[in-house]
Amino acid sequence: MASTLSGDVDQSLTKAERDIKRHLCQGPNEDNIIAIESEGDLLIKIDGQPGEPSFYYRVSSIVLQKASPYFDRLLDPKKFSEGVAFGAQIEKLKESYPDITTVPAAALPMIQVSDVGQIPARYPSKNVVTHFFDILHDTNSFWIMTGSLPNHIALLAILADRFDATKPVLDYINDQGWTHAHKETKENKKESSLSSVRSKEILWRQRMFAGVILGVQDWVMSYSRLLIDAGSERWKVASDTELKIDDEAPWWYLPRGLEEELAYRREAILTTISSLQSYYLQKYVSGRRQCRLGYDSSPQCDSFQLGEMIRFFSRKGTLDLQSQIVEHDYSLAYPGSIDQLLISLKECPAYQIDSNHKHCGLRTKLIPALESMQWTYQQAGQIGVCLSCWRRDRLRVSWHESPAGGKWQHVSAHVIRKSNAPCGFDHRATMLMCMADSREWDLER
């Protein structure tokens, strides 16, 4: 029978540490013992997913304590009774075995871990837990991937977060070359060829989730931008009760305020694009002369341009004329790619009522504004979340928590200022445009 660490749970443990349950139980089946370290001095019992058996991992307490502050606290004899009990049982074993490395696995002290984090029930935990302990012990053993590579990394991130071992896991995936998100790899080609929009979103979310937990700056920046640009299945429903997705997976609700931040940024950008459309429509319906040529035909030019603008926006699906006489339900927000929306709006033709009005109309006004927005939108750190700045000064860079307000003026110069932030960039250029209370889209003269 394996020796089980006993004693009351120390109330000074963290909540995660109090989740470890210790009790007397039958010794492990030899078939269920996985030797991470064949000469290890500790057994860890991991409860399987529903319908799975429990598995026992023979590990080195010294390695775990060095790799994980969680296990270091738990097994430290100077801090908690668990460490005292572990040390006492090891000393007792030394009375029967001259070398602790020769102790049979079933006779070792054992702790039971009933919670390994938010691993979704449909993913078997054995493979990823085995790989996690292999990483901590730096064994370079053969391991079995759980699902796709992004899925497997996300599951490793869950375990790393649960056991406070993000550094060794990050070091490992760096050594494997898995953090190079922008290189054209077989995995990236596989992702880009997926026909299912939902499948792409899952992969993006898994990478971003792992990036947030493990601290992979490029992943958070890149995949947050992709999610903002494309939108999310989660954001398109009225409430969580209508969410028909695998919402037990933690990547479906990104941590540390980022789920709300990404949804808010997308909404703010779409509102900004909508304001550009409304800005010029309002100018032409105001009755103030827009045609500056001073011809007798100028009033007709304005009326012609207004009609062509309404037709163009309606054809692109960005304007829906609705009667205000009766109530009606408004449609959901634009569901597609923001990049493609900007490209689509740039297709505005150069309408003219006659050959004398070559530079009248929407195109001469709209294109400079769209190009300015597109340029800013595509710059690094303007749309996606910068993880280092989010951690360092979240209130300053969050659109959701600290909207800028004020008036924004369109200028012809494209300027992204350097800053003393860890990344070296000021992320507020697009934020100031999108979070303004009002916007002047005509170029400043």
N, C-alpha and C positions, 0 to 999 in steps of 0.2 A: 504494500500500500504506500502510495506517495505521501510524503509529509506535507501537510497543508499549513500554510502560515495562519496562525490563529490569533485571537485577541480582538478586542473591540476596535472599530474603525476610529482612528484619531480624528477628532472634530476639527483639528487645525489643517487637515488635508483640504486640497481644493475640491470643488464639486466633482471634477473628472476623476480624481483619485478616490473619492468616496464611493464611486460606482463599482470599484473592485470588490467583489464578494469572495469571502474565504469560508470554506466549510469542509468538513471531512467528507471524503467521497472514495469510491472504489478506484483502485489504481488504473492508469490508462492502459488500453489495449495497445500492445506493441505495434500493431499496424497503424495506429493513429498517432504515433510519435514521429515527429519530423525533426531530425537532428540538424539544426542550423549550425551548432557548434558541438561536434561529437564529444568533446571533453568539457562541455558546459556544466555549470553547477546549479542550474535552475530550470525548472519546468514551468512554462506558461500555458495554461489551459485557455483556449479561445472558444467561446460558444459559437457554433455555426449559425448560419442563417436558418430561418424556419425550414424544417425538413432536412437539414444537414446535421451530421454528427459533430461532436466537439473534436477539436484537434489539439495536440500537445506539442509544444515546441521546446526542444532542449537548447538553451541559450547560455551565454556567458553573462553573469551579472555585472562583471567589470566592464564589458563592452557596452552593455545597455546603459550603464550609469554614465559612461563617457559620451555616448551618442545622444542621450535623451535626458534633459533635466527632469522630466516626469519620473522616469525610473530612478534617477539619481536621488530625488527626494524620497521616493517610496522605499528604497532599499538602504537608505543611509541610517545606520544604527544610532547615530547621534541625534536624529530628528524624530523618527517615528517608531512605534512599536513593531511595525512590519519588518523594519530593518534589524531590530533587536532579535526578533524571532528567527529571521533568516540566518543571521550570524550564529545564533545558538544552535540551530539545527545543523549547520555546516560543521561546527565544532564537534557535535555529537557524532556525525558521520565519520569524522577523522579518526574516531576511536576504533571504528571497524574497518576503515579503508585507509591505508597509508598514503594514498594519492587520491584526491577528490576526483580526478579525471577518470578514475576506474569505477566510480560509483554507477550502478545501473540506473538508467533513466527513471524507472518506476520508484526508486528509493529517494530521489532528490526532493528538496523542498519545492512546493508548487504554489503558484498563485493563479487564481481564476479571474479572467477578464471577461466580464459579461457584456461590455459595450466597446466596440472598436470604432465607433463613430457612425456617421450617417451613410453607411454603405447601403445602397438600395437593395431590397430583399431579392430582387431578381438576379443579382450578381453573386455567384458563389464567392465566399470570402477567403477560402483556403488558399487559392493561388496568389492573390494579391497580398495577403498577410504573410505568406511564406516569402514572397519577394521582398516585402518590407523588412522583415528580420534579416534576410540575406544582405540587404543594403547596409543595415546597421552594423553587421558583422563583416562587411566587405569581403564576402566569400567568392563573388563572381560565379556563383552557381547557375546552372541551367534553370530557367523559370518559364512559366507558361503565362502568356499574355491574356488578360481578361478583356475580351472585346477588342475594339480598335486601340491603337496607341494612345490617342487623346483620352479615351475612356479609362485605360489602365493607369495613365499618369494622374488623372483626376482621382481615381480610387486611392492611389498612393498618397496623394495630397491629403485626402481625408484622414488616413492613418497618421501621416506626419503631423497634422494639426492636432489630432486626438492625443498623441503621445509626445507632443512638443519636440519633434525631431525633424523640423523642416530643413535644417542645414545639411545633414548628410544626404537627404533625399534630393535636395537641389544640387548638391555636388555631384551626385550620381547621374542625374539626367543631363547635367552639363557635360560630364565625361562621356556620356553616350551620344552627345551631339543632338539631343532632342529639343534643345531650346532655340535652335536656329529656325524660327518660324517663317522667315522670308525666303529661305533657300528652296529651290525647286527639287523636292524630294519625291519619292514614290508615294509617300503618305500625303503630301500636299496635292499631288496629281489626283490621287484617289478622292480627296475631299472635294476638289474643284469639279470632278466629274459626276458627283452624286446628283441624281435627278430630283431627289426629294428636298424641298426647301427646309422642311422640318429636320431632316437628317443633317443638313449643313448647320442649322442653328444649334443642334445638340453638340456637334463637334466644336463649334465656336465657343459655346458656353463651357464645355468641359475644359478647353484650353484656358479660357479666361479665369475660370474658377481655380484651376491649378496655379495659374500665374499669380493670382491674388494671395493664395495661401503660401506658396513657395517663394514669392518675390521675383517672378520673371517679368521684368519691366516691359520687354518687347511684346510679350503675349497680351498683357493687359492693354497696352496702347493699341495694338493691331486689332484684337478681337473685340474690344469695346467699340472701336470705330465701325467695324463690320456690323455689329448688332445695332448700333445707332442708325447706320445707313439703311439697313434692310428692314429694321423693325423686328419685333418678336411676337411669336404666337401667344406668349403670355400677356403682352400688352394689348392685344386685340380683343380681349374679352372684357365684359363689363365688370365682372367680379371673379374672385378666386373660385367661387362655387361653380362657375361655368368652365373652369379650366380643365380640359380633357387631355391632360398630358401626364407623363410620369413625374408628378410634382413632389414625390418623396425624394427624388434625387436633388442634392443640395445645389447643383448648378442651375436648377430651374428657379432658384431665388438667390441671386448672387449676394455674398456677404458684405458687411461693412458699409452699408448704405449705397452700394453700387447699383443694385437693381433699380431703385428709385431714381438714382442719378442718370442712368442711361435712358430710361423711359422719358425723363424730364428733358434731357438734352435733345432727344429726337423731336419731342413735341415743340420745344422752343425753336428748333431749326425750321420745322414745317410752318410754324406760326410766322417766322421771319420771311420765308418765301411767299407765304400768303399775303403778308403785309406789302411786299413788293408789287404783287398783282393788284391789290386794293388801292395802293398809292396812286397808280396811274389811272385806274378806272375812276377814282374819285376826282382826279384832276380834270378828266374829260367830261364828267357829268356835272361839274361845279358851275358851268356856264362861263367861266373865265377863259379867255382866248388862249389856246395852246399853240396854234400855228403862228409863228413869228414873222412870216413873210410879208404880212400887211396887204395881201391881195384881196380883191373883192370876194374871192373864192375861199378865203380863210375860214369863215364859219362853216361852210360846207365841208372843208377839209377836216375840221374837228369832228363833225358828225360822222363823216365817213370813217375816220380813224377809230372812233368809239365803237361803231358797229363791227369793224374788222377785229378790234381787240376782243370784244365779247365773243365773236365767232371763233377766234383762235383759242382763247382760254377754254371755251366750252368743248371744242374739238379735242383738246388735250386732256379733258377730264378734270381740270382744276377749278372750274366755275360751273355752278349749277343754279340756274335761275329758278327761284321758287316763289310761288304766290304767298303773300302775307295775309291774304283774306281769311284763310282757314289754317288750322293747325296742321303741322306735318312733322314727320320724324326726319331728323337730319341723318345723313349717312355717316358711316365711320370715317375717321381721318384717312388720308392717303396711305395705302398699304405697301407701296413699292419702295424701290431704292431711291434715296435722295439724290445720289449721283446721277441716276438716269432721269430724274425729274428736272434737274438743272440742264442737262443736255437737251431734253425735250423742249424746254422753254426757249432755248437758244435757237430753235428752228423757226422762230417768229419771222415771217417774210417782211420785206421792205414794202409795205403797202403804200401806194400814193394815188391820190384822186386824179392827178394828171401829171404831165411831165414837168410842170413848174414846181411841184412839191416833192422834190427828190429826197429831201432830208427830214421830212415830216413823219410823224407816226411813232409807233411803239418801239420798233427795232432800234432806232438810234438812241433811245433812252434805256431800253431794257438790257441790251447786250453789255454795255459797260458795267451795269450793276450786277448782272449774272456772272460776268467774268471775274469781277472783284470778289463776289461771294464764293465762286468756284475756287479761286486761287487760295483764299483764306481757308476754305473747307478742306483743301487737300494738303495743307501744311502739317508737318509733324506736331503733334501735341495740341492741336486746336480743337479737334472733335473727340478723339479718343482720350481716355483717362490716363494721365501720367501717374503711375503708381508711387513713385518716390515723392512727388509733390502732394499726392493724396494722403500719404502717411504723415508727411511733415507739416502740411498746412492745409488741411482739408477744407476748413471754412473759407479760405481765400479762393480756392480753385473750384469749389462746388457751385454749379449753377443752381442746383435745387435749394441749397441751404443759404446761399448769399447772393440772390439775384442783384444785378448791377443797377438797373433802373436808369433814369436820366434820358437824354436825347442823344441819338447816334447820327453822325453826319458821314455820308459817303464821300470819300476822298479818292483821288486817282492813284496816289502812291500806295504801293503794297509794302507795309512795314510790319515785321514781326520782331519786336524788340528782344534783345538779350536780357537776361535777368540773373540775379544771384541765386536762383533756385538751384537745387542739386542737378537738375537736367540741363540748366543753362538757358531755358526758354521761358518767355512770358506766355502763359496759356490763355490770356484774357482777351486777345484780339477778337476772336469769334464770340466769346462769351459776352463782351460789351455790345456787340452788334445784336446778338440774339436775345439778350435780356433787357434791352432798352425799352423804356416806356413808349418812345416814339422814334421814328426813323425818317431822315431826310434822304431820299434816294437819288435826287438830282445831284450831280457832281458839284462840289463846292467850287465856286468861282472866285 
